[in-house]
Amino acid sequence: MSLFSMADLHLSLGSDKPMDIFGPRWTNHTEKIEKCWRAVVTDADTVVVPGDISWAIDLEGALPDLKFIDSLPGKKILGKGNHDYWWSTVTKIKDLFTQNGITTLELLYNNAFECDDYIIAGTRGWYVDDKLQQTETADYEKIVARENIRLRLSLSEAEKLREASGKDILVYFHFPPVFKDFRCGEFIDTMKEFNIKNCYFGHIHGNYLLPKTVVSDGISMTLISADYLNFVPMITMPLDY
């Protein structure tokens, strides 16, 4: 059994949202995702997908994309991204899964999962500086405070699992907690409080020369956007392995 990670699938099977306008690497990206996923992931594996899953604007609109992900090998743990407008309440999403026979998807939202040799925790995150986030007008400090509460809830659940199993906790964000000269101190402080050593994030696109992993405050931060990975789910393990 192996653990894989890949964010930013940006699926649009229920609508027409071509992604190649964002660069040639995105041409036929859904087909690339399926081919690469099936090449490396088995039904015994788990894939964490932290956000920007579907371009749909409501839950029913996301159903074709969710069915597509469900059809791929492995168990999938989905987190929320800034473009996941379809994301409703956990109850409504799980009801949709049940009604449509979707059995391999789980939601990472104020909770944690024990998975293979690791414990999975995380939240969407957010940029504090509005110059770094152009998707909507928002109260950034308020959103960061709320996301930090969700991170703390997730890590509290993860800590219970760690106490029972001794496994390492891996934290997943959609937004990077650290990127170039940006640093979200609230998220960093919370991760340090829970002694987190490894986290993963997406959201960053088109920057293929960026280092895969940077270390800040003793925490390794690894970029797992789908286009950065060339749509191959990344085998996931701590930096020091």
ABEGO torsion letter per residue (X at the ends): XBBBBBBGAGBAAABBBBAAAAEAAABGAAAAAAAAAAAABBAABBBBBBEGABABABAAAAAAAAAAAAABBEBBBBBBBAABAABBBAAAAAAAAAAAGBAABBBBBGBBBBBEABBBBEBAEBBABAAABAABBBBAAAAAAAAAAAAAAAAAAAAAAAAAAGBBBBBBBABBABBEABBBAAAAAAAAAAGBABBBBBGBBGBAABBABBBBGGBBBBBABAAAAGGBBBBBBBAAX
